[in-house]
Amino acid sequence: MADRAGKIGLAEALGLGIAVLILGSAAMVGLRAESWALKPTDGSALRFTVMQAALSACISVAFAIPVARALFRRRFAGRRALIRLMAAPFVLPVIVAVLGIVTVFGRAGPLNAMFETIGLPQISIFGLQGVVLANVFFNLPLATRMLLHGWEAIPAERFRLAASLGMPPAAQLRHLEVPMLRALVPGIALVIFLICLASFAIALTLGGGPRASTIELAIYQALRFDFDLGRAALLASVQFLLCAGVTLLAARVSLPQAFGAGLGRRQQSFAPTGWRRGMDAAVLSAAVLLLALPMLAVVAKGLPGLAALPAGLGPAALRSVAVALSSAVLAVGVALVLALAQARRPRLWLELSAMLPLAASSLVLGTGLFLMLRPFVAPQTLALPVTMLVNAALTLPYLYRLLLPEARQLFQDYDALAASLGLTGIARLRYLTLPRLARPLGYGAGLAAALSMGDLGVIALFASDGGATLPLFVQRLMGSYRMEQAAAAALILVVLSYALFWAFDRIGSYYAEA
C-alpha cells in the first residue's frame, strides 16, 4: 500500500510540475505583455499563421484520403516498405527536409529546370506556397497512417457482407467508408492544423519575408533582433491561446465509429479494376515522389560535401546527441510514471497534465523560460538544459498516448498476479513492467530522441554563436548560402537522428523478445 501511495505521489508531483512549466510559461509571457493591441504587422502574421495552417491541413487530409484508401485495398510488392516510409518524415529533422525541398523545388531544382525547358514560368519555393508544401510533406504521412488505421478498424465482415450482397464500390464507399471518414477526418485535420501553427523552422527558412511571417517567427524576431520583450510576450500569449483553443476543439470533434465489434479476421484485398486501379497507382506514385525525392536529394547533395566538412560540425553534433539522449530519458521516464499511474487509478486532471504541452509550442515555452531566467542568469548559459527540458515536454503527449494502452493492458492482465506474489517496487518494475513495456518504451525513446535531435526551436532563441546544435548549425550554413556544406551537415544530422531512433527501437524489441 505504501508502494502504491508513493507511486501516486510521484505521478501527482510530475503532473503538477508539467502544469507549472506550461501554464507558468504562458502566465509569464502574459504578464510581461505591455499592451494587448496587436500592430498591423502582428495581425498580418496571425492571419498568415492561420491561413497556412488551414491550407496545409486541408491539402494534407485531402491527399491522404486517396493514398490511405489505395494502400488499404491494394496488395503489391513493397507495400509494407511504403507504409514504413510514411513514418520517415515524422522523425526527419525539419531543417533537413526543408533543404531537400529547396533542392528539388527551388530555383535551381529539377522541377524549375523542366519548366524552363518547356517554356513555362518558374515557381518560387519561398512564401506561402513553400511553407504549405513543406507542411504537406511532413503531415501527409501522418494523416495517411491515421486514416489507414481507420480503414483497417472497419471489421472485415462488413466488407464480406457488402460483397455478398453485390454492393458496387460506390455503395460500399457511402455506407462503410464515409462514416469512418466522417468520424476521423475532423479530428485529424485539427491535429495537423495544430502542428502547422507551430511550424517555426519551416517559416524561418521558407517564409520569404514579412508578408509570409508566422506568429512564432515574429516572436523569434522580437526577442533575437529587436529585444522587444513586451511584444514577444504578447505574441507568445496569442500563440498559446490559439493552440489551446485548437487543442480543446480537437478533443471534442472526433466522433465514435459505430461499426461494432468484428471477429478479428484479417482484411482481404479489395483491389479495384479499370480506371480505379489506374487512379490508385497514380495516387501512390505521386505520394512516393513527394516523400522520396527530397530525402534522396539530401543524400545526393550531401555526399560530395563530406570530403570537406565545415569547422565546428563535430561539437555541434555532440551537443545535439547529448540533448537528444537527455530529452529521451526524461520524456520516457515521466511518460512511464504518468501512464502507469493513470492505468492504475484514472484521474482526469492527470491526463490533462500529460496532454497540456500540446497547447504550447517550443517558442512559447522558450519565451516564458527566457523571461523567468533573465533576471538571475544569462539565458545563453542554460541554452542546452532549457532545450532539453522543452523538447522532453513537447514529446511527452505522444509518448504518454503510446504507453497508456499498454499500461492498462499490463494492469488488467498481471496486477492481481503480481499482488499475490508480493511483487512490488523495484522488483516489479524490473521483472514485470519494463519487460512487458519494452517495445513501446524503445519505440517511444527512439521517437523522442529523433525529434529532439532535429529540433530547431528553443535553441534558436538561447544559443550563442559558439553553442549551436546541429540543426541550428545547418540553418546558419543555409543562411550564408554555403549549400554544399549545409547538405553535408544535414546528411550527418539525418544519419544521427535515424541511428538514435533505430538503436532505441532495436533495444526495446530485443528486451521484448528476450
N, C-alpha and C positions, 0 to 999 in steps of 0.2 A: 504493500500500500504506500509506503514511503517512497518507493521507487517510482510508482505511478505519479504521486504528487510532485516529485522532483522533476519528472519529465514534463508534466503540465506546466510547472512553474517556469522551466526553461523556454518552452514554446511561447508562453504568455510574454515573457521578457523579450524574446526575439520579435514577436508580433508588435509589441509596444515600441521597440526600437525602430522597426521599419516605419511604423506610423509617424514616429517623431522625425525620422530622416526625411520622409516625403512631405508630410504636412508642415514640418518645421521649415524646410527649404522654401515651400510655397508661401508660408507666412512671412518669412524673412524678406522675400522679394516683394511681397505685397505691402509690407510696412515701409519698405525703402522707397516705394514709388512716390514721387513728389507730386504728381498730378495724374489723374485718370483720364485726361484728354489726350487722345491719340493725334499725332501730327499727320498731315496728309501722306507723308511717305510711309508712316506706320500703318495707316489704313490701307494703302496700296499693298504693303507686304502681307497684311491679313487677308485681303481679297485674293492675292496670288496664292497664298498658302492653301486656302480653302479650295480654290479653283483647280490647282494642280493635283491636290489630294483627291478631289471628286473625280476628275478626269482619269487619273491613274487607277482608282478603284473600279470605276465603271468599265474601262478598257480591259483591265486585268481579269475581272469576273466574266465579262462578255466573251473574251477569247478563251478563258479557262473552261467554260461550259462545253463547247465542242471538243476541246482537247481531252478533257476528262471522259466525255461520252465515247470518244473514239478509243481511248485506252481501255475503257470498260468492256466494250462489245467486240473488240478485236483481239486476236491471239496471233502473235507473229514473233519471229526470231529477234531478239534484242528488246522485247517489250519490258522485261524486268530491268534491264540496264537503263532504258529510257525513264522508267519510273524513279530509279535511283538518281538519274541525272536531275530530276526535278528537285532534289534536296540540295544540289550543289550551290546554286546561287544564294541560298539562305545562309550558308556558312562561308561564302566567298567574301573576303574583305571588300567593303563598298568602294574604297578608292581604287582597288584593282579592277573591279567590274567597270567603273567609270572610265578607267584608262583603256580597257578593251573596247568599250562602246565608242569612245572617241576614235580609236584606231580603225574601227570598221565603218562607222557612220560619219566621221569627221570630214573636214575639207579635203584632206589628202587620202581619205579612205577609199576602198574599192567601190563602194556604192556611188559616191560622187564622181569617181573616175568613169564608171559606166554611164552615168547621166551625161557627163561631158562628151563622151564618145557618141552617144545617140542624139546629142543636141538639146537635151533638157537642162533647165537651170539647176544649179547645185543647191543642196539643202544645208542649213546650218544646224549643228548639233547643240548649240547653246541657246538658252532661253527656255520658254515653256515646253517646246517640243522635246528638247533634250532631257529636261527633268522628268517629263511624263514617260519618255522611252526608258530611262534608267529605272524608274519606279516599276514599270511593267515588267522589265527584265527580272527584278527581284521578286515581285509579288505574283506574277503569273504562275510560277511553280507552286507557291504556297496555296493559292486558290485552287489549282488543279488537284493537288493532293487532297485537300479538304473535300472537294466535290467528288473525287474518285471514291473516298471513303463513304460518302453519302450514297453513291450508286451501289457500292458493294454491300451497304447495310440493308438494301431492299431485299427481302427474303427471295431466294431463288425460286421458291414455289409460286410466287406471284407471276414471274415471267413464264414458268412452265404452264400455269393455268391460262395465261393470255395466249400463248402459242397454241394450246389445245383448243381454245375457243376460236382460233383463226383470226385473232385481232391483228390488223395491219400495224406497221411501225408507227403511223401517226396516232392511232388509238392507244398504243402502249405508252407513247410519249405523253399523251394527255392524261391518262389515268394512273400511270405508275411513276413517271419521271418528273413531270411538272409539279406534283405535290411535294416531292422531295426537294426540288429546287426552290419552291416557294418557302419551305421551312428553313433552308440553309443559306440561300443567297443573301438575304438582308444582313444577317449576322456576319458572313464572310466579307461582304462589301464594307461594312463598318469597321471591321478589324483592319482591313487593308487601308481604309481611309485614315484610321488612327496611326498606322505605321507611317504612311506618307506625310502626315502632319509633322513628323519628327525627322524627316529625311535631310539632316543637316549637311552631311558630306556631299550628297548629290547636288544640293543647291549651291554649296560653296564652289564646286568645280564646274558645274554646268549652268549655273544661274544666268550668267551672261550680262550682269549689270543691275542697276537699281530697279529697272522695270520688271525684273524677274527675281526679286528678293523675297525670301520667306521670313516668317517671324524669327525662326532660330538664327538665320543668317543676320538679321537685324540685331538680335541680342549679341551675337559674336562681334559685330562691328561696333556696337555701342560700348562694349567692355574692352575690346582689344585695341581699337584705334581711337575712339572718341573719349574713352574712360568716363562715359556719362552713366553713372550708377543708377540714377533715378529713372532714366529712360529704359535701361536694361531691365530694371526691376519691374517696370510697368509692362514691358513686352513679355517678360517671363510669366507674370501673373496672367496675362491674356492667354498665353500658350497653355498654362496649366488648366485654366478654366475651360478652354476649348477641348483639350484632351480629356479632362474629367467628364465633361458632358457627353462626349462621344463614347467614352468607356461605359458610362451608365446606360446610354441608349443601346449599345451593342449587347449588353447583358439582358436587355428586355425584349429585343425584337425577334430573337430566334424562336421559332415555333417547333413544338414537338412533332415528330413524324408519327403517323397513325397506321403503319402497316401491320403492327402486331409482330409476334414472335414467329420465326420460321423454324425449320427442322435442322438448321446448321449445315445444309448441303452446300457444296461448292457451286459457285456461279458457272453456268455454261457459257460458251461463246455464242453471241448473237450477231455474228458477222453479217453486215448488210451486203446487198448486191447492187449492181448497176451504178447509178450516179452517186448513191450514198457511200459506196465503197471508195469511189474516187475522192469524194469530199473528205472522208476520214483520212485518207492518205495525204491529201493536200494540207489539211489542218496540222497533222502530226509533223509533216516535213517543215512547215513554217515555224512550228514551235521549236523543233530541233535547231533550225538555222538561227533563230533568235537567241537561244540559250548557248549554243556551242560556239558560234563564231566569235563573240567577244572573248571567251575563255581561250580559244585557240589562238586568237590574235595576241593575247598577253604572252602566251608561251613562245610564239614565233618571234615576237618583237623583243622579248626579254633574253632569249638565249644568246644572241650576239653580244649583248651588253655585259654578260657575266665575266667576260675576259678583262674588263676594266671597271670594277665596281667602285662607286663613289666613296670617298672618305667619310667616315662616321657611320657607315651602314651597320657595322658589327655591334657597336654599343647600342644603337637604336633597336636592333633586333633582340639583344639581350634584355633591354628594358621591356620590350613588348612581351617576350616569353615570361618574364618574371611577373608582370601584371596579369597576363592571361592565366598562369598557374594559380596565382593568389586569388584571383576572382573566381575561378572554377571551384577551388576548395571551399571558399567562403560561401558561394551561392549554393553548392550542393549540400554543404553541412546545414545551412539554415533551411533549405527546402526539405531536407530529410526530417529534421526535427518538427517542422510545421505539418508536413504530410502525415507523420506518424501520430502526432497529437490530434489532428483533425480526424484521422481514421478511427482513433480510439474513442474520442468524445467530440462529435461535431459541434462547432460554435461558429455562428455567422460572422462575428467580429474578427475571428482569427483568419477566416477565409478572405474577408475583405482586406485585411492587412497584407496577406500574401499577394493579392491581386492589385493592391494600391499602386505599385510602381508603373502599371500600365497607364495611369493617368498623368504621369510625369514624362519628361524627356531628359536626355543627358544634359542639355544646356540649361534647363530649368533647375535641375539639381545642382549643376555646376555653378550657376549664378548664385543660388542660395548659399552654398558652401563657401563660395568666394567672399560673399558679404559677411558670413559668420567668421571666417578666419582672418580677414584682412586687418581688423584692429589688433590682433595678437601676434600674427606671424606673416611673413611674406608668402602669399599663396603658392609662388613658384617652388618653394622648398618642399611643399607637400603635393606636388603635381602627381606623382606616381601613386601614393596611397589613396588620394582622393579619386583618381581614375579607377583604381582597383575597386574601391567601395561602390562607386556609382555603377560600374559595369556589373558587379555582383547583384546590386539591387535591381537593375533593369532586366537581368536574365532570370531573376527569381520566379516571376509568374509562370514562365514556360516550364521551368524545372518542377515547380510545385504541381502544375497540372499533369506533368508527365509521371510524377511519383505517386500522386494521390490515389488513382485507381488501383495501382499495385499494392499500396499500403493497406487499402481497405480489404483487398483480397487476402493479404497476409494475415490480418487480424481475424478475418472470418474463418480462415482455414486452420490457423495454428495457435490462436490466442488461448483457447481452452487447454490444448495440449501443453503449451509452454507453462501455463499456470499450474497444471497438475504435476509437472516435473520440477517445479520451483526454479524455472529458468528466468532469471531477471537480470537487470543492469547490463554490465559489460558482457557477461556471458551470453545473454540473449542477443545483444547487438552483434557479437562475433559469430555465433553459431547458427542464428536464425535470420535476423533482419538483413545483415549485409549479404549473405549468400543468396537469399531469396530475391533481394532487390538489386543484385549486382548488375544485371543487364541494363535496366533503366538508369541506374546510377552512373554506369560507364558512359552510356549514350548522352546523358544529361551533362556530365562533366566535360565530355568532348565538345558538345554544343556550346556550353558556356565558355570554354577556353577559346574556341574558334571565333565566336562572336566578340569576345574581349580582345583577341589578338588583332582583329581588323577594325576596332572602334576608332573613329575619328570624331570625338565629341568634346568631352571634358578636357582632354589633353590639349586641344587647340586653344582653350582658354588659359590653362595653367602653365603650360610648358614654356621654359625659357629657350633661348637659341641652342643651348647645349643639352637640353633634356628631352628631346623629341623621341617619341616611339616610332616604330617603323611606318605605320600609316601616315603620320604627320611628316615623316622624312620623305615619303613618296610624294605627298601633296606639295611639299616645298620644291622638290625637283620638277614636278609638273608646272608649278607656278613660275619657275625660272626657265621653262621651255627646254629643259635637259631631258627630252623624252626618251632617249635610248637608255640613259641611266635610270630614269624613273621606271621604265619597263623591266629592267633587270632587278631593281629593288622590289618591284611589285611581284615578280615571279618568285623571289625568295619569300616574300610575305605569304603568297599562296601556298608554297611548299610547307612552310612552318605551320600555317593555320590547319591545313589538312593533316599534317603529321600529328599535331596535338589531338585533333578530332579522332583520327584513326587509332592512335595509341590508347586513349581513354576508352573508346568503344571496344577495342580488342581486349583490354584488361577486364572490362565488365563482362564480355562474352566468355572469356576464359574462366573466370570465377563462377559464372552462372552454370557452366557446363562441367566444372570440376566435381 
